[in-house]
Amino acid sequence: MLTKEINSTLIPTLKKYFGYDSFRDQQLAIIESVLSKKDNLVIMPTGGGKSVCFQLPALLFEGITLVISPLIALMKDQVDGLTANGIPADFFNSSQLSSAQNGIFDKVINKEIKLLYVAPESLALLENILNEKHISCIAIDEAHCISTWGHDFRPSYQQLGFLKKLLPNTPIIALTATADKATRQDIVDQLNIPNATQFLSSFDRKNIELEVRPANDRVSQIIKFINKKPKEAGIIYCLSRKSTEQLASKLNQNGIKAAAYHAGLSFGERTKTQEDFLFDKTQVICATIAFGMGIDKSNVRWVIHFNMPKNIEGYYQEIGRCGRDGIKANAILFHSYADVIQLRKFAEGASNEEVQLAKLERMQQFSEATTCRRKILLSYFGELLSDNCGNCDVCKNPPQFFDGTTIAQKALSVIARLKESEATGIVIDVLRGANNATIIDKGYDKLKSHGVGKDISWRDWQQYIIQLINQGICEIAFHKHNALQLTIFSQKVLFENKQVHLTYPVTIAEKAVIQKELRETKVKKDSLFERLRKLRHQISLEENIPAYLVFSDAALKEMERARPMSEAEFLKISGVGQRKLEVYGNEFIAEMVSFINEKVQKKDDTYKVTYELYKEGLSIEEISEKRDLKSATIFSHLAKLYADGKDINIYDFVTKEEVEQVLKAKEALESPEALKPYFDYFKEEMDYSKIRLALTILNS
């Protein structure tokens, strides 16, 4: 345990540089362990606050904290974020000029920076400062890259074991968002930190809504989804480089600013694409898994998987790149058997083929689940969820089961008559009674079962067959051109009438846009959050930093709710530290004051318009129609105007007898503030407008 003197500085340091008043789950214990110069392995979900676990101790150590990060392109982003918080940091890589590299060495020697980011390939160039005189701590980010058991193995990470031998007294903290038991053990073994304290945080990201959809017409589905979120940034992960480019092109053709990102692009192209996304110039990135690692962009609101990932670790880490600020986010996965087949081919011949195929099977089971998806996801990492999450597609729309025995028997009969030699597409064509060239050439139109399932659509048959495969009632022979084949369970269904339960095919119903939604959209455009977002964007352009480095969406939401009017109140906002108060405080407070004043003015103006129409002699119904407001709203305006002393003949709308009745009710009910108790008191025979007007007279 740390001394009280050091411990007492942690919360003030957290608030000053990071803007938070308290630590999140396990952060304090990890930081105390690091400052005690112990080795640590930290498994914490994306957005869980891993960076603070080494960035805050770095401020208290005498020397620098060396941060090893896998991608050069991301280091600038990390350093920009630290600089925005008033923390001196820099990055070092082999592409820098020798003069720039020497300048960084000088900063380290003169203790002018607290953190130095470097890729593992560049460690050899740090020979003159790679000693315990200058380095107080080593942080290894994305530590799963060291292990062949991990989902993103990088050979360059395997050299890092020498660091503990070279700097035996320097604490090492290895961090990653995803690592199963085998990967965790491999990390500590290869880094030579066998006694490292291991911290495993909850993997549950409650704010991310999980959804799996069939991959039918997925481009159209994606376009509709994005059009509902016109200002929200998102990432679409694809299996191939070609897919990223094709999808980005289709999105742009539909008016959505999108760009492709993959390893086949030049370094300059990848850097520009990434920066355009960080600066909100590009709304959507269509990427291979090369994109996203280490990016701290907090306002990514959704992640879509165009293809199924090869394992749950990769899926979990990729969906973790949305909703880092804790605000609601969406993760959509499109699932198809074509992806399963493709990923199986990728795994064939790999040195760890058996491991890859086993992990792919778990990913497939997750995609095809009919039970809470979050339970499956968390159990993979050894975390048990007692109740259903209520925030995944299965929980929100539980599948409806029905007796599908006849459907199963029809499918199995066709598979048998095709001698178990054809893939799903041909099987469905025979079931549907198709007469295309392939069916006729092979004589399948002469089969007794030809057309036996023509009453079911092609798409529905596809989903039913997937369910039969999942239940083991038939199977895919991948080594026989993906032919559907019978199993021991097939015989029981065909000849013993074993009952089969199926679920109705999933359809993605698009909600009709109703007038209420249009009004809500209009309100959002004129919201305080939108005003603050525009101010943030303007500042980001002026300072040439991504908008989320000014303030996160979560901080803006809290400003909208709390509406701080002073520096002291502004500093209480989570995410506002001392430097951000000094640099941005006045502008944001001024914007909030301006917004509130405008709202007050608009409210005064709306009363004024109603009063002028009233003085013109218009009836309540006429004013209501002219202003496109409900009559109840007009009555509330008149009540306010009367209370403010305006010349309103209020007894035109409520009688003296009704006022007397309301007075008696007020005494009997002991002056409630709400109108409903009065409404109930009169057994719903006096309407709200009369009650409001009577109370206005009585209160005046």
C-alpha positions in Angstrom: 0.0 0.0 0.0 1.2 3.5 -0.8 2.0 6.1 1.8 -0.9 8.4 2.7 1.0 11.4 1.2 1.2 9.8 -2.3 -2.3 8.3 -2.0 -3.8 11.7 -1.2 -2.5 13.2 -4.4 -4.1 10.6 -6.7 -7.7 12.0 -6.8 -6.5 15.7 -7.2 -4.2 14.5 -10.0 -7.0 12.6 -11.7 -9.3 15.6 -11.6 -6.6 18.1 -12.7 -5.4 16.2 -15.7 -8.2 13.9 -16.7 -11.3 15.7 -15.3 -12.7 12.9 -13.2 -13.7 13.0 -9.6 -13.3 9.3 -8.8 -11.6 6.2 -10.2 -13.5 3.6 -12.2 -13.5 -0.2 -11.4 -10.1 -1.4 -10.3 -8.2 1.7 -11.5 -7.1 2.8 -8.1 -5.8 -0.6 -7.1 -3.9 -0.9 -10.4 -2.3 2.6 -10.0 -1.3 1.8 -6.5 0.3 -1.4 -7.6 2.2 0.4 -10.4 3.4 3.1 -8.1 4.6 0.4 -5.7 6.8 -0.8 -8.6 5.1 -4.1 -9.1 4.6 -5.8 -12.4 1.0 -6.0 -13.6 -1.2 -7.6 -16.2 -4.4 -5.6 -16.8 -7.4 -7.1 -18.8 -9.9 -4.3 -19.1 -12.5 -3.7 -21.9 -12.1 -1.1 -24.5 -13.3 2.2 -23.0 -12.8 0.9 -19.5 -10.0 3.3 -18.7 -6.8 1.3 -19.3 -4.7 4.3 -20.3 -5.2 6.1 -17.0 -3.7 3.1 -15.2 -0.3 4.0 -16.6 -0.7 7.7 -17.6 -1.5 8.9 -14.1 1.4 7.1 -12.4 3.6 8.5 -15.2 2.9 12.0 -13.8 4.2 10.9 -10.3 7.3 9.0 -11.4 10.6 10.8 -11.6 11.6 9.4 -15.0 9.6 8.7 -18.1 7.0 6.0 -18.7 7.9 4.1 -22.0 4.7 3.1 -23.8 5.0 0.3 -26.4 2.2 0.5 -28.9 1.8 -1.6 -32.1 0.9 1.0 -34.6 2.9 4.1 -35.5 -0.1 5.8 -37.0 -1.9 5.8 -33.7 0.8 7.3 -31.5 0.1 10.9 -32.6 -3.5 10.4 -31.6 -2.4 9.2 -28.1 0.0 12.1 -27.7 -2.5 14.7 -28.9 -4.9 13.4 -26.2 -2.3 13.7 -23.5 -1.2 17.2 -24.6 -4.9 18.4 -24.7 -5.0 17.4 -21.0 -1.8 19.3 -20.2 0.4 16.2 -19.9 3.8 16.4 -21.7 4.3 13.5 -24.0 5.9 12.5 -27.3 6.3 9.6 -29.7 9.4 8.1 -31.3 9.6 6.2 -34.6 12.0 5.2 -37.3 10.4 7.5 -39.9 11.4 10.7 -38.0 14.5 12.7 -39.0 17.5 12.2 -36.8 17.3 15.8 -35.7 13.7 15.1 -34.4 14.9 11.9 -32.7 17.8 13.7 -31.0 15.3 16.4 -29.8 13.2 13.7 -28.2 16.3 12.2 -26.4 17.0 15.7 -25.1 13.5 16.0 -23.7 13.9 12.6 -21.9 17.3 13.6 -20.5 16.1 17.0 -19.4 12.9 15.4 -17.9 10.6 17.6 -20.1 8.2 14.8 -21.0 6.4 12.2 -18.9 5.4 9.6 -21.5 7.2 8.4 -24.6 5.3 6.2 -27.2 7.3 3.8 -29.3 6.7 0.8 -31.6 8.5 -2.5 -30.7 10.5 -2.3 -33.9 12.0 1.0 -32.9 13.2 0.0 -29.4 16.7 -0.7 -30.7 17.1 3.0 -31.6 16.5 4.0 -27.9 19.7 2.4 -26.7 21.1 5.5 -25.2 18.1 6.1 -22.9 17.0 2.5 -22.4 18.2 2.4 -18.8 16.8 2.8 -15.3 18.2 6.3 -14.9 15.7 7.6 -17.5 12.9 5.0 -17.5 10.7 4.6 -14.4 7.9 2.4 -15.9 7.2 0.4 -19.0 3.6 0.1 -20.3 2.9 -2.5 -23.0 -0.4 -1.7 -24.7 -2.3 -4.3 -26.8 -0.3 -7.0 -25.0 -2.3 -9.8 -26.6 -0.2 -9.2 -29.7 2.7 -11.1 -28.0 0.8 -14.4 -28.0 0.1 -16.9 -30.8 -3.0 -17.8 -28.7 -4.2 -14.2 -29.1 -6.4 -13.0 -31.9 -3.9 -10.4 -33.3 -0.5 -12.0 -33.0 2.5 -9.8 -34.0 6.0 -11.4 -34.2 7.6 -8.0 -33.4 6.1 -8.2 -29.9 7.9 -11.4 -29.1 11.2 -9.6 -28.6 9.8 -7.7 -25.6 11.0 -10.3 -23.1 14.4 -8.6 -23.0 13.0 -5.5 -21.3 12.7 -7.2 -17.9 16.2 -8.6 -18.1 17.6 -5.2 -19.1 15.6 -3.2 -16.5 14.9 -5.7 -13.7 13.8 -3.0 -11.2 11.5 -1.2 -13.6 7.8 -2.1 -13.2 6.1 -3.4 -16.3 2.3 -3.0 -16.9 0.9 -5.1 -19.7 -2.6 -4.1 -20.9 -5.2 -5.5 -23.3 -8.9 -5.5 -23.7 -9.2 -9.2 -24.6 -7.3 -12.2 -23.5 -8.5 -15.7 -22.5 -6.7 -17.8 -19.9 -4.1 -19.3 -22.3 -3.3 -15.9 -23.7 -2.9 -14.3 -20.3 -0.4 -17.0 -19.2 1.5 -16.6 -22.5 1.8 -12.8 -21.9 3.3 -13.1 -18.5 5.6 -15.9 -19.5 7.0 -14.1 -22.6 7.4 -10.8 -20.8 9.3 -12.5 -18.0 6.9 -11.2 -15.4 5.7 -14.5 -13.8 4.7 -12.8 -10.6 2.7 -10.0 -12.1 -0.5 -9.1 -10.3 -3.4 -9.8 -12.7 -6.4 -7.5 -12.8 -9.5 -8.7 -14.7 -12.3 -6.2 -15.0 -15.8 -6.9 -16.0 -16.2 -7.4 -19.7 -19.8 -6.1 -19.7 -20.2 -3.0 -21.8 -23.9 -2.4 -20.9 -24.3 0.6 -23.2 -23.6 -1.3 -26.4 -26.7 -2.9 -27.9 -25.8 -6.2 -29.5 -27.6 -7.3 -32.7 -27.1 -10.1 -35.3 -28.9 -9.9 -38.6 -29.0 -12.3 -41.6 -26.7 -11.1 -44.4 -29.6 -10.6 -46.8 -29.3 -7.4 -48.8 -26.9 -6.0 -46.1 -25.8 -3.0 -48.1 -29.4 -1.6 -48.2 -29.8 -2.4 -44.5 -26.6 -0.5 -43.7 -27.6 2.5 -45.8 -31.0 2.7 -44.0 -29.3 2.3 -40.6 -26.8 5.1 -41.3 -29.4 7.5 -42.7 -31.2 7.3 -39.3 -27.9 8.5 -37.7 -26.8 11.3 -40.0 -24.2 12.9 -37.6 -23.0 9.7 -35.9 -19.6 8.3 -36.7 -19.2 4.6 -37.2 -16.9 1.8 -38.4 -17.8 -1.1 -40.7 -15.5 -4.1 -40.6 -15.1 -6.2 -43.8 -13.3 -9.4 -44.5 -11.4 -8.3 -47.6 -9.7 -5.1 -48.9 -11.9 -5.3 -52.0 -15.1 -5.3 -49.9 -14.0 -2.2 -48.0 -13.5 -0.3 -51.3 -16.7 -1.5 -52.9 -18.8 -0.7 -49.8 -17.3 2.7 -49.3 -18.0 3.5 -52.9 -21.7 2.5 -52.5 -22.1 4.5 -49.4 -20.7 7.6 -51.1 -23.0 7.1 -54.0 -25.9 7.3 -51.5 -24.6 10.6 -50.0 -22.8 9.1 -47.0 -19.2 10.3 -46.5 -17.2 7.1 -46.3 -13.7 5.9 -46.9 -11.9 2.6 -47.2 -9.0 1.6 -44.9 -6.8 -1.5 -45.3 -3.1 -2.6 -45.3 -2.9 -2.3 -49.1 -3.0 1.5 -49.0 0.1 3.6 -48.6 1.1 4.9 -45.2 0.1 8.4 -46.3 -3.3 7.3 -47.5 -4.0 5.4 -44.3 -2.9 8.3 -42.2 -5.1 10.8 -44.1 -8.1 8.4 -43.9 -7.6 8.0 -40.2 -7.2 11.7 -39.5 -10.3 12.6 -41.6 -12.3 10.2 -39.4 -10.8 11.5 -36.2 -11.6 15.1 -37.2 -15.2 14.1 -38.2 -14.6 14.9 -41.8 -15.5 11.3 -42.7 -18.5 9.8 -41.1 -17.9 6.1 -41.9 -14.8 4.0 -42.2 -15.0 0.7 -44.1 -12.1 -1.2 -42.9 -10.3 -4.5 -42.5 -9.3 -5.4 -38.9 -6.1 -3.2 -39.5 -8.2 -0.2 -38.4 -9.1 0.9 -34.9 -6.5 -0.6 -32.6 -5.7 1.9 -29.9 -7.9 4.7 -31.3 -9.4 6.7 -28.4 -12.1 8.4 -30.5 -14.8 8.5 -27.9 -17.7 9.5 -30.1 -17.9 6.4 -32.4 -21.6 5.6 -32.0 -21.8 2.3 -33.8 -19.8 -0.6 -35.3 -21.0 -2.9 -38.0 -19.5 -6.2 -39.0 -20.2 -6.7 -42.7 -18.7 -10.2 -42.3 -18.5 -12.5 -39.3 -15.2 -12.2 -37.4 -13.0 -15.2 -37.0 -13.2 -15.3 -33.2 -15.0 -13.7 -30.2 -11.9 -11.9 -29.0 -11.6 -9.9 -32.2 -15.4 -9.3 -32.3 -15.4 -8.1 -28.7 -12.4 -5.7 -29.2 -13.8 -4.3 -32.4 -17.3 -3.6 -31.0 -15.5 -2.0 -28.1 -14.4 0.9 -30.4 -17.9 2.3 -30.2 -19.5 3.9 -27.1 -16.2 4.5 -25.3 -17.8 7.5 -23.6 -20.5 5.3 -22.0 -23.4 6.7 -24.0 -25.7 4.3 -26.0 -24.0 2.6 -28.9 -24.9 -0.1 -31.5 -23.1 -3.2 -32.6 -24.6 -5.0 -35.6 -23.2 -8.2 -37.0 -24.3 -9.6 -40.4 -24.1 -13.4 -40.4 -23.9 -15.8 -43.4 -22.6 -19.3 -44.0 -20.5 -18.0 -46.9 -18.4 -16.1 -44.2 -18.1 -19.3 -42.2 -16.8 -21.2 -45.2 -14.4 -18.5 -46.1 -13.0 -18.2 -42.6 -12.6 -22.0 -42.5 -10.5 -21.8 -45.6 -8.3 -19.1 -44.1 -7.6 -21.3 -41.1 -6.7 -24.4 -43.1 -3.0 -25.1 -43.0 -2.2 -22.6 -40.3 0.2 -23.6 -37.5 -2.6 -23.3 -35.0 -5.4 -24.5 -37.3 -7.1 -26.5 -34.6 -7.3 -23.4 -32.2 -8.5 -21.1 -35.0 -11.3 -23.5 -36.0 -12.4 -24.0 -32.4 -12.6 -20.3 -31.9 -14.5 -19.8 -35.2 -17.0 -22.4 -34.0 -17.6 -20.4 -30.8 -18.1 -17.2 -32.9 -20.6 -19.1 -35.1 -22.5 -20.3 -32.0 -22.7 -16.7 -30.8 -24.0 -15.5 -34.1 -26.7 -18.2 -34.3 -27.8 -18.0 -30.7 -31.5 -17.9 -29.6 -30.5 -17.0 -26.0 -29.1 -13.7 -24.6 -26.1 -12.8 -26.6 -24.4 -10.9 -23.8 -24.5 -14.0 -21.6 -22.7 -16.0 -24.3 -20.1 -13.2 -24.9 -19.3 -12.7 -21.2 -19.2 -16.5 -20.4 -16.5 -16.8 -23.1 -14.3 -14.6 -20.9 -15.2 -16.5 -17.7 -17.7 -13.9 -16.5 -21.2 -15.1 -15.6 -24.3 -13.0 -16.0 -27.2 -14.2 -13.9 -30.0 -12.3 -15.7 -30.6 -11.7 -19.4 -29.1 -8.3 -20.4 -32.2 -6.8 -22.0 -30.0 -5.0 -24.5 -29.5 -7.4 -27.3 -31.7 -8.5 -30.2 -32.6 -11.8 -28.7 -33.7 -10.2 -25.4 -35.7 -7.5 -27.1 -37.3 -9.8 -29.6 -37.4 -13.3 -28.2 -37.6 -15.9 -31.0 -41.0 -17.6 -31.6 -40.7 -21.4 -31.8 -43.1 -23.6 -33.7 -43.4 -27.2 -34.8 -41.1 -27.4 -37.8 -41.1 -31.2 -38.2 -42.8 -31.2 -41.6 -40.5 -28.4 -42.9 -37.4 -30.4 -41.7 -38.7 -33.6 -43.3 -39.2 -31.9 -46.7 -35.6 -30.5 -46.6 -34.1 -33.8 -45.5 -36.1 -35.7 -48.2 -34.6 -33.5 -50.9 -31.1 -33.8 -49.5 -31.5 -37.6 -49.6 -32.9 -37.6 -53.1 -29.9 -35.4 -54.2 -27.7 -38.2 -52.8 -26.2 -35.7 -50.3 -24.1 -34.1 -53.1 -25.5 -30.6 -53.4 -24.9 -27.4 -51.5 -27.7 -25.3 -49.9 -28.6 -23.3 -53.0 -29.4 -26.3 -55.1 -31.3 -27.9 -52.3 -33.5 -24.8 -51.9 -34.0 -24.6 -55.7 -35.3 -28.2 -55.7 -37.6 -27.5 -52.7 -39.0 -24.4 -54.4 -39.5 -26.2 -57.7 -37.1 -24.0 -59.7 -36.6 -24.8 -63.4 -33.3 -23.1 -64.1 -30.6 -24.5 -66.3 -28.7 -26.3 -63.5 -31.9 -28.0 -62.2 -32.9 -29.1 -65.7 -29.4 -30.2 -66.9 -29.1 -32.4 -63.8 -32.6 -33.8 -64.1 -33.5 -32.6 -60.7 -36.9 -31.4 -62.0 -37.9 -35.1 -62.3 -37.4 -35.8 -58.6 -40.5 -36.7 -56.6 -39.6 -34.0 -54.1 -39.2 -31.2 -56.7 -41.4 -28.3 -55.6 -42.5 -29.9 -52.3 -41.6 -26.6 -50.5 -42.7 -24.0 -53.1 -45.0 -22.4 -50.5 -42.0 -21.1 -48.5 -39.8 -18.3 -49.9 -36.2 -18.9 -50.9 -34.9 -16.6 -48.1 -37.0 -18.4 -45.4 -35.8 -21.8 -46.6 -32.2 -20.5 -46.2 -32.8 -19.6 -42.6 -34.7 -22.9 -41.8 -31.8 -24.9 -43.2 -29.3 -22.9 -41.1 -31.4 -23.8 -38.0 -31.4 -27.5 -39.0 -27.6 -27.4 -39.4 -27.3 -25.7 -36.0 -29.3 -28.4 -34.4 -27.2 -31.2 -36.0 -30.2 -32.4 -38.1 -28.1 -32.0 -41.2 -24.5 -30.8 -41.8 -22.2 -29.1 -44.3 -19.4 -31.2 -45.8 -16.8 -28.5 -46.3 -14.5 -30.9 -48.0 -17.2 -31.9 -50.6 -17.9 -28.5 -52.0 -20.1 -27.6 -49.0 -22.7 -30.3 -49.8 -25.5 -30.8 -47.3 -25.5 -34.2 -45.8 -27.6 -36.2 -43.4 -26.7 -37.1 -39.8 -27.8 -39.7 -37.3 -30.5 -37.3 -36.2 -31.8 -37.0 -39.8 -33.1 -40.7 -39.6 -35.1 -40.0 -36.4 -36.8 -37.0 -38.1 -37.5 -38.8 -41.4 -38.5 -42.2 -40.1 -39.3 -41.9 -36.4 -41.2 -38.6 -36.6 -38.9 -36.9 -34.1 -40.3 -33.4 -33.4 -38.2 -30.4 -34.6 -38.6 -26.9 -33.2 -37.8 -24.0 -35.5 -38.0 -20.2 -35.1 -39.7 -17.9 -37.5 -37.2 -16.2 -39.9 -35.9 -12.8 -38.7 -37.1 -9.8 -40.7 -35.7 -6.3 -40.2 -38.7 -4.1 -40.0 -38.1 -0.4 -40.8 -40.1 1.9 -38.5 -42.4 4.3 -40.3 -41.5 7.9 -39.8 -44.3 9.5 -37.9 -44.9 13.2 -37.2 -43.7 12.8 -33.6 -40.3 11.6 -34.8 -40.1 14.5 -37.2 -40.8 16.9 -34.3 -38.2 15.2 -32.1 -35.6 15.5 -34.9 -36.4 19.2 -35.2 -36.0 19.7 -31.5 -32.7 17.9 -31.5 -31.3 20.2 -34.2 -31.9 23.2 -31.9 -30.8 21.4 -28.7 -28.1 22.7 -26.4 -26.1 19.5 -27.1 -26.1 20.4 -30.8 -24.9 23.9 -30.1 -22.1 22.6 -27.9 -21.2 20.0 -30.5 -20.9 22.8 -33.1 -18.7 24.9 -30.8 -16.5 21.8 -30.1 -16.1 21.2 -33.9 -15.1 24.9 -34.4 -12.5 24.7 -31.7 -11.1 21.4 -33.1 -10.6 23.0 -36.5 -8.9 26.0 -35.0 -6.6 23.9 -32.8 -6.1 21.1 -35.4 -7.1 18.4 -33.0 -10.0 15.9 -33.2 -13.2 17.2 -31.7 -13.5 14.4 -29.0 -10.1 15.6 -27.6 -11.8 18.9 -26.7 -14.6 17.2 -24.8 -16.3 13.8 -25.2 -20.0 13.4 -26.1 -20.6 12.3 -22.5 -19.2 15.6 -21.2 -21.4 17.6 -23.6 -24.4 15.6 -22.5 -23.7 16.3 -18.9 -23.2 20.1 -19.7 -26.6 20.0 -21.4 -28.2 18.5 -18.3 -26.4 20.5 -15.6 -26.0 23.8 -17.5 -23.1 25.1 -15.4 -23.0 28.9 -15.3 -19.7 29.5 -13.4 -16.2 28.1 -13.5 -16.7 26.3 -10.2 -19.8 24.5 -11.6 -18.1 23.8 -15.0 -15.2 22.1 -13.2 -17.7 19.7 -11.6 -18.5 18.2 -15.1 -17.0 14.8 -15.5 -14.2 15.1 -18.1 -13.4 18.7 -17.3 -9.9 19.1 -15.8 -8.0 22.2 -14.8 -6.4 22.8 -18.2 -9.6 22.3 -20.1 -11.4 24.7 -17.7 -8.7 27.3 -18.4 -8.6 26.8 -22.2 -12.3 26.1 -23.0 -14.3 27.1 -20.0 -15.3 30.6 -20.9 -16.4 29.7 -24.4 -18.6 26.8 -23.4 -20.1 28.7 -20.4 -20.9 31.7 -22.7 -22.6 29.3 -25.2 -24.8 27.8 -22.5 -25.7 31.3 -21.2 -26.6 32.4 -24.7 -28.7 29.3 -25.4 -30.7 29.8 -22.2 -31.3 33.5 -22.8 -32.5 32.7 -26.3 -34.9 30.1 -25.0 -36.3 32.6 -22.4 -36.7 35.2 -25.2 -38.5 32.6 -27.5 -40.8 31.7 -24.6 -41.6 35.4 -24.0 -42.2 35.8 -27.8 -44.6 32.9 -27.9 -46.7 34.4 -25.1 -46.6 37.7 -26.9 -47.9 36.2 -30.2 -50.8 34.5 -28.3 -51.7 37.8 -26.5 -51.7 39.8 -29.8 -54.1 37.2 -31.4 -56.3 37.3 -28.3 -56.5 41.1 -28.4 -57.5 40.8 -32.1 -60.6 39.0 -30.8 -59.8 35.5 -32.0 -61.3 32.6 -30.2 -59.2 29.9 -28.4 -59.9 27.5 -31.3 -58.9 30.1 -33.9 -55.7 31.0 -32.0 -54.9 27.3 -31.7 -55.4 26.6 -35.4 -53.4 29.7 -36.4 -50.5 28.8 -34.2 -50.6 25.1 -34.8 -50.7 24.5 -31.0 -53.1 22.5 -28.8 -55.9 24.5 -27.2 -54.6 23.4 -23.8 -51.3 25.2 -24.6 -53.2 28.4 -25.5 -55.0 28.2 -22.2 -51.7 27.9 -20.3 -50.4 31.0 -22.2 -53.5 33.0 -21.1 -53.0 31.8 -17.5 -49.4 33.0 -17.6 -50.3 36.3 -19.3 -53.1 36.9 -16.7 -50.6 36.2 -13.8 -48.2 38.6 -15.4 -50.8 41.4 -15.2 -51.9 41.4 -18.9 -55.4 42.5 -19.8 -57.1 39.1 -20.0 -60.8 38.7 -19.3 -60.2 35.4 -17.7 -63.8 34.9 -16.6 -64.6 34.4 -20.3 -63.1 30.9 -19.9 -63.9 29.9 -16.3 -67.0 30.9 -14.2 -66.8 32.3 -10.7 -68.7 29.2 -9.5 -66.0 27.0 -10.9 -63.3 29.1 -9.2 -65.1 28.6 -5.9 -65.2 24.8 -6.5 -61.5 24.8 -7.2 -60.9 26.8 -4.0 -62.8 24.1 -2.0 -60.8 21.4 -3.7 -57.6 23.2 -3.0 -58.4 23.4 0.7 -59.5 19.7 0.8 -56.5 18.5 -1.0 -54.0 20.7 1.0 -52.8 22.7 -2.1 -51.2 20.2 -4.3 -48.9 21.5 -7.0 -50.0 19.1 -9.7 -53.3 19.4 -11.6 -54.2 15.7 -11.6 -55.3 15.6 -7.9 -57.9 18.3 -8.8 -58.9 16.4 -11.9 -59.5 13.3 -9.9 -61.2 15.2 -7.2 -63.8 16.5 -9.7 -64.2 12.9 -11.0 -62.8 14.1 -14.4 -65.8 16.3 -14.9 -63.8 19.6 -14.9 -61.1 19.8 -17.6 -57.5 20.7 -16.9 -57.7 24.1 -18.6 -60.4 25.4 -16.3 -58.6 24.0 -13.2 -55.4 25.8 -14.4 -57.2 29.1 -15.0 -59.0 28.9 -11.6 -55.8 28.3 -9.8 -54.2 31.2 -11.6 -57.0 33.5 -10.3 -56.7 32.1 -6.8 -52.9 32.4 -6.7 -53.1 36.0 -8.1 
